Structure formats: structure tokens, C-alpha cells
């Protein structure tokens, strides 16, 4: 256990930092049912920042690279070349035609560079390393599973020697792919880059030279589409360059694309199924179905990260490190429930919180220990404190006023009409560091609904759950005994002013007569009130016996009265 903690298995959470050899062992499929992430088909991968889009594409890249050598050694097998490109490489370009050109050039360059993986001994060694620790499930799913199993049994040096000898000695058409691609890169590529307007025809020409005689195919893996200039996706006069590009890929029989898209962005315009099926990478963890699905993925992720080399003899279970319910059907009330809520269904944040929680648990006793809910709560508070420290004192004051309003009204969701510019500073960071999230964008007369980040709600004691049988606050924040609060608090300038008033207290309506009555507080202390003292923002709300209110206590002669009354 000590070694597990000190190894910090969750310290890396950026997909680009993972070694090729480990990608498939860490990857957990987000797809259920008959389809797999590695089907040779068009797909649109959707998810917010940190949801695992890059991991999904890199897993595909690794999967097809591992199958490359076996397919070349087997003359009867189909050859599929994976091409991985990041469109963020072209975010410095603003002219749509130049972006289009740069993408075409990059695809051809990557196609003709595949041979490097098969000529460089270090790269071959990495391919073999990854292949040798593939899970049985992934290995069996590959069309070349028998060849992969045979090659995986070889030592690294034996593997490189066999592949090198096979490629050098065997003069079949398929193996000549190496010579053709190297020659094309050396002779044609320099001239190709000089072309003023390269296009899909040039990719087709490259394909004919490299793959057509071998009945090969191309899999384009396109990451970070949303990083490009918005003019690439907009054109009032007709089709955009992005649409032109995707239509050209769609109609090319030898190309399939898997493209990563930010939802609700300029790039999110491929709405027809001809561009591929949508793969959504985020689950709504506040719903029972979404939570259950994400929990299964979370446990799989934990066990994959704890066992990066897939050593079946010494498998470390999630229950060896985290205190989880023994009954698999009982999915609420343990430390994992709190981690999942705080992740908000975001993979990168999930990994971040797992790492932080392990650190908290270890530092508490300066040794490894089973992680409990109390460790998780401390980790969430530390994360929220770190996030809060990024803001100025003035920004914190505004935030605290909103918090006071929401706490008084028993809600973690709120609307604040016409204040989007003010709230933007709290919502525009990455998913790891947002204090406020946008729950639902406003439309027409309907305002935008915001919610406090779960970790921040834990730190500031903002209610997120009611008890199942009442509107009492559920302190455990668990669906074991509670339910998520659906109420949305209305915030405005008047309520913020009221929240800033010192000395306000709470009570409930104890007696009503016409437009006046009494409010009962702690120790049965009573205050006279009149409806005229209700603040403007709450005048349209109905009052009834037992209704909770917040007010400023005052004295007139011998009578204690309530003023500046808020209806909660």
C-alpha cells in the first residue's frame, strides 16, 4: 500500500502526457452496447474541456498503430493508417483558406511519415511494449489478434529483429508501402507544400500512391476543432470551409473521421448523421442514471490507473485504496459518491481529485491508509480554497453576497438577470477551477441558470441536498438519505443589499391576520410584522403559517418588530 501511495498513480491527468504504451491500459470506454470506441467509422466526439476527448482519440491512434505491424506482415489483412492531428496547431491562422490549406498539408505529411514508426527501433520498441501489456479484451477485439498475440510473446529485441527482417526481406506489395511512403515524403512532399491551393485531390493522390493497391484505408483523428478561428466555421454567403472539409472527407470512400468538438461552440455544427454518430463523453452525475454510469467508469478508471502494466497476478482493487460499500448494488453513501459529485462528470477533474484525496489521506498520518469520506471532504475543501484564492477581495465580497442569498433560500442554483458580465469571471476558467458553473443558458425571457461548484458548496456550507422526507438540509449530501435540491434562487441587487445587512435573523410565520402577524424565532421569541415591511423583490410571494423568513429585528417603544423581511 505504501508503494501505491508514493507512486502517485493519478498524478498525470493530461492525455498528451501519457506514453503511447500506456494509453490503452488507462483508457476506459465511455460507450455501452454493441459499438466500441475503435470501430472504423465516422464519429463526432463531444465533451467540455477535460472530458476525455483527446484520450479517446489517442486511444484510437494507439490501437491502430499496434495493429499496423501485424497487418503489414499479413498480406490478407486490411491496412488502416491512423492520422492524428491537432487543429490547435493552426490557431495562429485567421484566414479560413489558409487554415484549410494547413490541414491538408498536415494530413499528407502525417500519412507519409507513418513509415517512421516502422523504421525507428525506438518507436518499434514502444509499439511492442504497448502491445505486450494489452488487455485480453482489446487484443481479442483487434482483427489481427492472433498475430498480435504471437508478436507480444516475443522479447523487445526479438520483435524488432523479426519486424526489421520481415520488412527488409519480404518483397510483397504490402511491404513496399514503407519504401513508397519514404520516397514520397522525400521527393514529392517539398513540391507539394509549394502548391498554392492543395486540397482533397492531393490527399487522394497520396492515398493512391501509398494504399490503393493494397486496399488500405485512412482513419483521421482530429482533435481540438474548437480552437480554430470562428471564421473557419461561419460564412453568411454559403458553405463554410469547415463544412467543405468535412463533406470532402465524408464522400471519400477511403477515409473515416473521428473529430473532437466542444458542445455549443462554433465547431459544433455537424448535426446530420452522415457526418457520424455522436459520442458524448459526459454524464449528468446529479441524475441517478448518469451517476450510476459514471460510477462504473470511475471504478474502472481507478483500477486501470492502479494497475498500469495489467499484471493479472497482483491486481490492485479500488477497494484496497478507497473505502467503498461492500455491496456493489449500494452505490450511495461512501467516499466515491462525494468525489463523483465534485468531478461534475469531468474526467480530468476526477483524476485531479483522486490524486488530491490520496495526498490528504497520506499526509494526515504520514503513511498510507484506507481513504474515507472525511479525507475526501478535506480534499474538496482544499481544492475549493485554492480556487477561491485566485480571486481578488472585491470579487470574493460579491461572491459571498450571492452565497448568503442562496443559503438563506436553501439553493445552490440561482439566476442573476442582466449580470452575466459580472459572473463571467467566476465561470470562464477551466472545469478544474470554476467556482460557478452555467447550468442552463438563458433564452428569450428565461435567464441563465447558474450553480455553485460542488467543492465550493462543501467549503461554504451551501446546501445541495434536502432530506428525502422534507425540506430539511441533508448534511451528508448523499442520495442514501437525501435528494438533490432543484430550487433555483432569484438573485438581484436588492437581495444582495439585504444579504450585506449585519444582524439579520431567521424565523417562521407563527400568526397571520389580514396584512400583519407574528414571526417566531429561537426560544419562542416573537416579532410583530406588517406586509409593508416585505422587501420589493419578495412582495409577490405568498406568505402562510410556517413560512421561513429572514428579517432585521428592531424595537418601537416596547414592541419588537420585523423589518426588511425576506420570504425564503
LUMVEXZA-873754 format. One record per residue (C-alpha): residue in one letter; x, y, z. Coordinates in steps of 0.2 Angstrom, whole numbers, padded with zeros to 4 digits, always signed. Each point is the difference from the previous one (the first is absolute). Example, Ala and Ser with C-alpha at 12.3 -4.5 7.8 and 13.67 -1.06 7.14 Angstrom:
A+0062-0022+0039
S+0006+0017-0003
***
This chain:
X+0000+0000+0000
X+0014+0012+0004
X+0008-0002-0017
X-0017+0003-0008
X-0002+0017+0009
X+0018+0005-0003
X-0002-0004-0019
X-0014+0013-0001
X-0009-0010-0014
X-0012+0015-0004
X+0013+0013-0001
X-0001+0002-0019
X-0017+0005-0007
X+0004+0008-0016
X-0002-0012-0015
X+0015+0007-0009
X+0011-0005+0014
X-0003-0018-0001
X+0012-0012-0008
X-0007-0009-0016
X+0003-0017+0009
X-0011+0005+0014
X-0015+0008-0009
X-0011-0015-0003
X+0003-0007+0018
X-0006+0016+0008
X-0014+0003-0012
X-0018-0005+0005
X-0013-0001-0014
X-0014+0013+0003
X-0011-0010-0012
X-0013-0014+0005
X-0007-0013-0011
X+0005-0007-0017
X+0011+0014-0006
X+0018+0002+0006
X+0011+0016+0000
X+0011-0008-0013
X-0012-0004-0014
X+0006+0006-0017
X-0014+0013-0002
X-0004+0018+0000
X-0003+0007+0017
X-0002+0017+0008
X+0007+0001+0018
X-0008+0013+0011
X+0005+0006+0017
X+0005+0015+0010
X+0018+0004+0004
X+0008-0015+0010
X-0014-0012-0005
X+0012-0012-0008
X-0001+0004-0019
X+0019+0000-0003
X+0001-0017+0010
X-0013-0007-0011
X+0009+0005-0016
X+0017-0005+0006
X-0007-0017+0005
X-0006-0003-0017
X+0017+0006-0007
X+0009-0013+0011
X-0012-0014-0004
X+0003+0002-0019
X+0018+0003+0002
X+0002-0017+0010
X-0010-0008-0014
X+0011+0007-0014
X+0015-0012+0001
X-0011-0016+0001
X-0010+0007-0015
X+0015+0003-0010
X+0007-0018+0004
X-0017-0007-0005
X-0002+0002-0019
X-0019-0004+0002
X-0004+0013+0013
X-0006+0017-0003
X+0012+0014+0003
X-0007+0016+0010
X+0011+0015+0003
X-0004+0010+0015
X+0003+0019-0003
X-0001+0011+0016
X+0000+0019-0002
X-0003+0014+0012
X-0009+0015-0007
X+0007+0011+0014
X+0016-0001-0010
X-0008+0012-0012
X-0009+0012+0012
X+0013+0014-0004
X-0008+0000-0018
X-0016+0011-0002
X-0003-0001-0019
X-0012-0015-0003
X+0009-0005-0017
X+0017-0001+0009
X-0007-0011+0014
X-0008-0012-0013
X+0017+0000-0009
X+0010-0004+0016
X-0011-0014+0004
X+0002-0008-0017
X+0019+0001+0001
X+0000-0007+0018
X-0010-0015-0005
X+0011-0004-0015
X+0015+0003+0011
X-0006-0012+0013
X-0005-0013-0013
X+0017-0001-0007
X+0009+0000+0017
X-0009-0016+0006
X+0015-0010-0006
X+0011+0008+0013
X-0009-0010+0013
X+0005-0015-0009
X+0018+0004-0003
X+0005+0008+0016
X+0006-0013+0013
X-0006+0010+0014
X-0017+0003-0007
X-0002-0019-0004
X+0005-0003+0018
X-0013+0011+0007
X-0013-0009-0012
X+0005-0016+0007
X+0000+0005+0018
X-0018+0006-0002
X-0005-0015-0009
X+0007-0012+0013
X-0010+0007+0014
X-0017+0002-0010
X-0015-0007+0010
X-0007-0016-0007
X-0016+0009-0004
X+0009+0013-0012
X+0011-0013-0007
X-0014-0011-0005
X-0010+0014-0007
X+0014+0004-0013
X-0002-0008-0017
X+0018-0006+0002
X-0001-0007+0017
X+0009-0016-0004
X+0014+0009-0008
X+0001+0012+0015
X+0000-0014+0012
X+0015-0009-0009
X+0009+0017-0001
X-0003+0004+0018
X+0008-0016+0006
X+0016+0006-0007
X+0013+0010+0009
X+0003+0018-0005
X+0016-0004-0009
X-0007-0016-0009
X-0016+0011-0005
X+0011+0013-0008
X+0011-0012-0008
X-0014-0010-0008
X-0010+0015-0006
X+0016+0008-0007
X+0005-0016-0009
X-0018-0003-0006
X-0001+0018-0007
X+0017-0001-0008
X-0001-0018-0007
X-0018-0002-0006
X-0003+0009-0016
X-0019-0001+0000
X-0010+0015-0006
X-0006+0003+0018
X+0018+0002+0006
X+0005+0012-0014
X-0012+0012+0009
X+0015+0005+0011
X+0011+0004-0015
X-0014+0009-0009
X-0005+0011+0015
X+0019+0004+0003
X+0003+0004-0018
X-0016+0011-0001
X+0005+0010+0015
X+0017+0003-0006
X-0004+0004-0019
X-0017+0006-0001
X-0004+0008+0017
X+0011+0016-0002
X-0008+0003-0017
X-0017-0003+0007
X+0002+0013+0013
X+0003+0013-0013
X-0017-0003-0008
X-0010+0016+0002
X-0017-0009+0003
X+0002-0018+0005
X-0016-0009+0004
X-0008-0017+0002
X+0006-0005-0018
X+0017+0000+0007
X-0004-0011+0015
X-0008-0012-0013
X+0016+0000-0011
X+0010-0004+0015
X-0012-0014+0005
X+0001-0007-0017
X+0019-0001+0001
X+0001-0007+0017
X-0016-0011+0003
X-0011-0002-0014
X+0009-0016-0007
X-0001-0007+0017
X-0018+0004+0003
X+0005+0011+0015
X-0010+0013+0009
X+0003+0016+0010
X-0007+0004+0017
X+0001+0019+0004
X+0000+0004+0018
X-0003+0019+0002
X+0002+0008+0017
X-0004+0017+0006
X-0011+0006-0014
X-0007+0014+0012
X+0017+0008+0001
X+0000+0007-0018
X-0006+0018-0005
X-0019+0001+0000
X+0001+0006-0019
X+0005-0018-0005
X-0018-0005+0006
X-0010+0015-0005
X-0005+0007-0017
X-0016+0009-0004
X+0002-0002-0019
X+0000-0019+0000
X+0010-0015+0006
X+0014+0002+0012
X+0017-0006-0002
X-0003-0012+0014
X-0015-0007-0008
X+0009-0002-0017
X+0014-0009+0009
X-0011-0012+0009
X-0011-0003-0016
X+0016-0005-0009
X+0005-0012+0013
X-0018-0007+0001
X-0001-0004-0019
X+0018-0007-0001
X-0003-0019+0001
X+0018-0003+0007
X-0002+0012+0015
X-0009-0001+0016
X+0001+0014+0013
X-0001+0002+0019
X-0001+0018+0005
X+0000+0008+0017
X-0013+0014+0002
X-0004+0012+0015
X-0019+0000+0002
X-0009+0016-0003
X+0015+0008-0009
X+0003+0006-0018
X+0007-0017-0005
X-0015-0009+0007
X-0010+0001-0017
X+0001-0019-0006
X-0018-0003+0004
X-0004-0014-0014
X+0004-0018+0003
X+0009-0001-0017
X+0015+0008+0009
X+0000-0014+0013
X-0009-0005+0017
X+0003+0011+0015
X+0010-0007+0014
X-0004+0011+0016
X+0014-0001+0013
X-0009+0007+0015
X-0013-0007+0011
X-0012+0011+0011
X+0005-0006+0017
X-0015+0008+0009
X-0011-0012-0009
X-0001-0018+0007
X+0003-0008-0018
X+0015+0012-0003
X+0007-0003+0017
X-0001-0019-0001
X+0008+0000-0018
X+0014+0012+0006
X+0003-0010+0016
X+0004-0015-0010
X+0012+0009-0011
X+0008+0008+0015
X+0003-0017+0008
X+0007-0007-0016
X+0011+0016-0002
X+0007-0002+0018
X+0004-0018-0003
X+0009+0003-0017
X+0010+0014+0008
X+0005-0011+0015
X+0005-0014-0012
X+0009+0009-0015
X+0009-0016-0006
X-0015-0011+0001
X+0009-0013+0011
X-0014-0013+0003
X+0010-0008+0014
X-0001+0015+0012
X-0016+0010-0005
X-0003+0014+0012
X-0019+0003+0003
X-0008+0017+0002
X-0005-0006+0017
X+0018-0003+0006
X+0002+0019-0001
X-0017+0008+0002
X-0013-0004+0013
X-0015-0005-0011
X-0016-0009+0004
X+0003-0019+0000
X-0017-0003-0009
X+0003+0005-0018
X-0019+0004-0001
X+0002+0013+0014
X+0007+0015-0010
X-0004+0014+0012
X+0008+0005+0017
X+0018-0003-0002
X+0015+0011-0005
X-0001-0003-0018
X-0017+0008-0001
X+0007+0017+0006
X+0015-0001-0012
X-0012-0004-0015
X-0011+0015+0005
X+0015+0012+0001
X+0006-0006-0017
X-0016+0005-0008
X+0002-0014-0013
X+0017+0007-0005
X+0014-0013-0003
X+0015+0012+0003
X-0007+0007+0016
X-0004-0017+0006
X+0018-0006-0002
X+0005+0017+0008
X-0011-0004+0015
X+0005-0018+0002
X+0018+0006+0001
X-0004+0014+0013
X-0010-0012+0010
X+0014-0012+0001
X+0012+0014+0005
X-0012+0006+0014
X-0002-0018+0007
X+0019-0003+0000
X+0005+0016+0008
X-0013-0002+0014
X+0010-0014+0008
X+0016+0001-0011
X-0003-0017-0006
X-0012-0010-0012
X-0018-0003+0006
X-0016-0005-0006
X-0009+0016-0008
X-0016+0005+0009
X-0014+0013-0003
X+0009+0012+0013
X+0016+0000-0011
X-0010+0004-0015
X-0010+0014+0008
X+0017+0008+0006
X+0007-0002-0018
X-0016+0009-0007
X+0003+0014+0012
X+0018+0002-0004
X-0004+0000-0019
X-0013+0013+0003
X+0011+0011+0011
X+0014-0001-0014
X-0013+0005-0013
X-0007+0014+0011
X+0017+0007+0002
X+0001+0004-0018
X-0012+0015+0002
X+0002+0017+0007
X-0008+0006+0017
X-0013+0010-0009
X-0005-0015-0011
X-0001-0011+0016
X-0012+0013+0008
X-0012-0001-0015
X+0001-0019+0000
X-0004+0000+0019
X-0015+0011-0002
X-0007-0012-0013
X+0004-0015+0012
X-0010+0008+0014
X-0015+0002-0011
X+0001-0018-0006
X+0003-0007+0017
X-0015+0010+0007
X-0011-0007-0014
X+0007-0018+0002
X+0007-0001-0018
X+0016-0003-0009
X-0007+0006-0017
X-0005+0017-0004
X-0004+0013-0013
X+0007+0018+0000
X-0008+0009-0015
X+0010+0012-0010
X+0016-0004+0010
X+0009-0012-0012
X+0015+0012-0002
X+0002+0000+0019
X-0001-0019+0002
X+0011-0004-0015
X+0016+0002+0011
X-0007-0015+0010
X-0005-0011-0015
X+0014+0003-0013
X+0013-0011+0007
X+0003-0018-0003
X-0011-0014+0007
X+0013-0003+0014
X-0001+0018+0006
X-0017+0007-0003
X-0009+0006+0016
X-0016+0003-0009
X-0007-0011-0014
X-0013+0004-0014
X-0014-0013+0002
X-0011+0006-0013
X+0002+0014-0013
X-0013+0014+0000
X-0012+0001-0014
X-0013+0014-0004
X-0007+0006+0017
X+0007-0015+0009
X+0017+0005+0009
X+0015-0011+0001
X+0001-0012+0014
X+0016-0001+0010
X+0006-0012+0013
X+0014+0000+0013
X+0014-0013-0002
X-0003-0015+0011
X+0017+0002+0009
X-0003+0018+0003
X-0018-0004+0007
X+0008-0012+0012
X+0013+0013+0005
X-0013+0014+0003
X-0014-0011+0007
X-0011+0004-0015
X-0015-0013+0000
X+0000-0013-0014
X-0012-0013+0007
X-0016-0001+0009
X-0005-0015+0011
X-0012-0012-0009
X-0015+0004+0011
X+0001+0019+0002
X+0009+0016-0005
X+0012-0002+0014
X+0018+0001-0006
X+0009-0017-0002
X+0017+0003+0008
X+0007-0016-0007
X-0003+0006-0018
X-0004-0018-0005
X-0015-0008-0009
X+0001-0014+0013
X-0012+0011+0010
X-0002+0016-0010
X-0004+0007-0017
X+0007+0014-0011
X-0007+0017+0003
X-0009+0006-0016
X-0005+0017+0006
X+0008+0015-0009
X+0003+0016+0010
X-0004+0017-0008
X+0014+0012+0004
X-0001+0019-0003
X+0008+0016+0006
X-0012+0002+0014
X+0002-0017+0006
X+0019+0002+0000
X-0002+0016+0010
X-0011-0009+0013
X+0013-0014+0001
X+0013+0013+0005
X-0010+0006+0014
X+0008-0005+0017
X-0011-0007+0013
X-0014-0008-0010
X-0008-0015+0008
X-0012-0014-0006
X-0017-0007+0006
X-0017-0006-0006
X-0017+0007-0001
X-0009-0004+0016
X-0016+0010-0001
X-0009+0009-0015
X-0014+0013+0000
X-0004+0010-0015
X+0016+0009-0005
X+0009-0003+0017
X+0005-0014+0012
X+0015-0007+0010
X+0016-0008-0004
X+0007-0013+0013
X+0018-0002+0002
X+0012-0011+0011
X-0006-0001+0018
X-0018+0005-0005
X+0005+0018-0002
X-0013+0009-0011
X+0001+0015-0011
X-0015+0010-0007
X+0000+0002-0019
X-0010+0009-0013
X+0000-0005-0018
X+0006+0018-0005
X+0017-0005+0008
X+0002-0014-0013
X+0014+0005-0012
X-0005+0004-0018
X+0008-0015-0008
X-0011-0012+0011
X-0016+0010+0000
X-0008-0012-0013
X+0003-0015+0011
X-0013-0008+0010
X+0001-0001+0019
X-0008-0013+0011
X+0002-0008+0017
X+0017-0009+0002
X+0008+0010-0015
X+0019+0004+0004
X+0005+0018-0001
X+0015+0010+0003
X-0001+0018+0007
X+0009+0014+0010
X-0006+0001+0018
X-0005+0017+0007
X-0009+0008+0015
X-0014+0013+0000
X-0003+0005+0018
X-0003-0017+0009
X-0004-0010-0016
X+0012-0011-0009
X-0003+0002-0019
X+0006-0008-0016
X+0007+0011-0014
X+0008-0003-0017
X-0009-0017-0001
X+0006-0013-0013
X-0012-0015-0004
X+0011-0015-0001
***
